[in-house]
Amino acid sequence: MKVLAGIHAVKHALEAGEAVEMLLVEKGKQHPRLSELVHLARKAGIRVSFVPKGALQRQAGGVPHQGVVAEMVTGGPVLSFNEWIESVDVASAPMVLLLDQVTDPRNLGACIRTAEAAGCAGVVIPKDHAADLGSPVVAKSACGALSRLPVIRVTNLARIIQTLQEKGFWIVGLAGEVQDSLYDARLDGAVGMVMGGEGKGLRRLVRDSCDHLVRIPMPGRVESLNVSVATGVALFEMVRRRGR
């Protein structure tokens, strides 16, 4: 079962009208923000159950829960890449984020949240060697974006890049060791932005499939950025260019 843990994440889900099945609240804990969540849940007709702290911790799966966990409705159809790409209007200049083996659940959730905030049409990740989308940590870091943005898992990311190119997408990959700057790159039209995983960056086949490899200029001494930070820089540079 998919769960959301933590006051902020749960409040975001309730206010956005996401499919919450039941709210679990720590028994005996008094806090105005928890009372607000109980009120929001009951107003929406969502069941509220007060449970011992130990039960809440087990349900949260190790995520700091701050006294509240939301059990989400699951079991809907999984969107395939072909179904998703057929629904995308390439003429509207969509942005797509592709993540190559991002294995840290906090990073994956943060990248998905950033992609939704930037107005991406979807996020594409590999089925293997990537964080589990069903993890409570991913859900908490995504802060509701998982229910509003298609996240498509694919078997072969390099092949998917080729399909996107055939559909008219320009594919830009971030690689810290190249010379070309993100700020000089072509970012108009339909663009797929490819980010590498923690530590190793882009795999060779994925790297070779990109139309253009760029870096984020960093005047300081730090050699690389966290993938979720780099994703934010890259996607919102596209947003800035497009005047959205």
N, C-alpha and C positions, 0 to 999 in steps of 0.2 A: 504493500500500500504506500502511495506517495503521501508524504507529510510535509508541512511547513512548521518550522519552530522559530520562536522569537516574536516579541511584541510587534516590532516594525513590519516584519514579513507577513505576519498574520493579519495585521490591520490593513496593509496594502491589499491583500487578497480579498478581505471582506468588503472594503470600500469599492474595489474594482468589480465586484459581483462575480468573482471566480467561483468555481464549483467546489465549495467546501461542504463536506458531508457531516462532519461533527467537530465541535470545538472541545478540546480537553484542557481543563484549567486546574492548576495545582490547588488541592484542597487546603483551606485555611490561610492561604496567602492573600493578604490585603494590599491592593495597589490600585490607584485611580485608573491607570491605563488598562489594567486587566478588567476592571469593572466596565470600562468603555467597550472593550472587545466583547464581553458577555452581552452587553446591550445591543451592539451591532448584530451579533449572531442571532439573538432571539428575535430581533426586528425582522431579520431576513428569513426567519423560520428554520434556522439551523439548530440542531440539537447541541446542548451544552452539558458536559459531564465533568464533575469535580472529582479528581483522582489523586491518590498519594503521589508525593514527589518522585519516589522510585519508579513508579509506573510511567510517569511522564518522561523521566530520563531515558528509560528503555525505548519508549516510542520515538523520542527525538533522535535516537541513533548517534548520540555523542555530540550533537549540536547544542550550544547554549540555548536553552528554551525560554528563560526568563519567566517561567510559570505558565506558559501556554503553548499548545501544539494544535494545529489544524489538520485533520484528516481530509484529504482531497478525494473527490470522485475520480476514479480511474476506469480504464477499460475501453476508452474510445478507440476508433480506428487509427492506425499508424499511417501517416502520410508517406508515400514512397517518393523518391526523387522525381520520377516521371510524372506523377500526379501533381507534385508541387510545381515543377517547371512549366507545365501546361497552364497553370493558373497565373503565371507571372507575365505581366505585360512588359516586354523588353523595350518597347517604344517609349515607356514612361521613365526610362533611365533608372532602373532599380539598382540598389546596392545590395550585395550579398557578402556575408562573412564566411570564410572557409577556415576551419581550425585544424591544423595538421598535428594530431596526437597531443592534445592538451590533456594531461592526465590528472592534474590537480583539480579536485571538484570546486574549490573556491575560485580558481582561475576560470574554469569553464562557466560557472554561474555568472561571474562578473562580466565575462565576454558577452554572454547572451543578453544580460541586462543592458550593456552598452550598445549592442547591436539594435535592440528594441528602441532604446532612447534615440539612436541616430536615424531611425526610420528604415532599417534594413528590411528587405523582403523575406529574408530567411537566413538561417545559419546551417552550414553543412559541416558535419564531423564524421570521421571514420567510425565504423562499428567496432573495430579492434584498437587497442592501445589508446583509449580515450576514457575520461571519467564517466562514471555511470550517471545517466540522466535522471534516474530514479532516486539518486542519493538525496537525503534531506539537506546535505551541505550545499549541493548544487542548487536546490530549490530556494534555500535561504539566501544564497548569494545572488541568484537571479531576481529575487524580490518581485515575483509575480510575472516576470517576462516570459516564462515557459508556457503560460497559458495564452499569451497574446502573439507569440512569434513562432512560426514553423521552424522546428529544429529537425533536420533530416539526417539520418545516419546512413552512410553509404559504404560499400565494400571496398571500392577503389577510388581514392580521391583524385589521383592523376587522371583517370578516365573521365571522371565527372567534370574536371576542369576542361577537358577537351570538348565535352558535350556543351558546356556553357559557352565556350568559344564559338562553336558551331551555331549557337543560338544568337550570337552577337555580343557576348560579354567580352570586355577587355579585362584580363586577369593580371593583377598586380600583387607581387609577393614581397614581403618584408624580409630583408637579410642584412644584418648589421655590417658585414664585411664588404659590401659593394660600394661603388662610388656615387651612383646616382641618388639624388635626394628625393624624398617623398614630396617635398614642396615644389619640385620641378616636374613631377610626373603628370601624365595625362590621367585625369580623374573624372572626366565628363562621360555622359552616356551610361550604358549599363556596365557596371564595374563589379568584379569579384575581388575582394581583398583577402589575401591568404596570409595567415599568421602561423608561424612554427611553434612547436611544443617547447616545454620548459627544457632548457639545457642544450638540446641538439638542434633546435631550429627546424627549418624546412628539410624534409627528406629529399634525396637527389632527384627522384622521378617527379615529385611535386614541384620542386624548384625548377627543373628543366621544362616543365609544362607551362610555366608562367610566361606571359607576354613581356613583362617588365619587372625587374628586381630593383627595389629601392631600399634606402635606409632612412632612419630618422636621425637627423643631425643632432649630435650631443656634444656641446662645447665643454662639458665637465669631464671628469676622469672616470665616471662610471661607464663600463663597457657595453652594458645592455640594460634594457628595461624589462620589468615583469610583463608577461604576455598580455595581461588584462589592461595594463597601463598603455602599452604600445598599441593595443587595439583601439583604445579610446582616442589616442593621438591621431591614428590613421583615419578612423571613421569620421571623426569630427573635422578633420581637414577636408574631407570630401563634402561634408555638410556645409562648411564655410565657403568652399568654392562654388557650391550650387546655390548659395544664398537662401538656404532653407531656414 
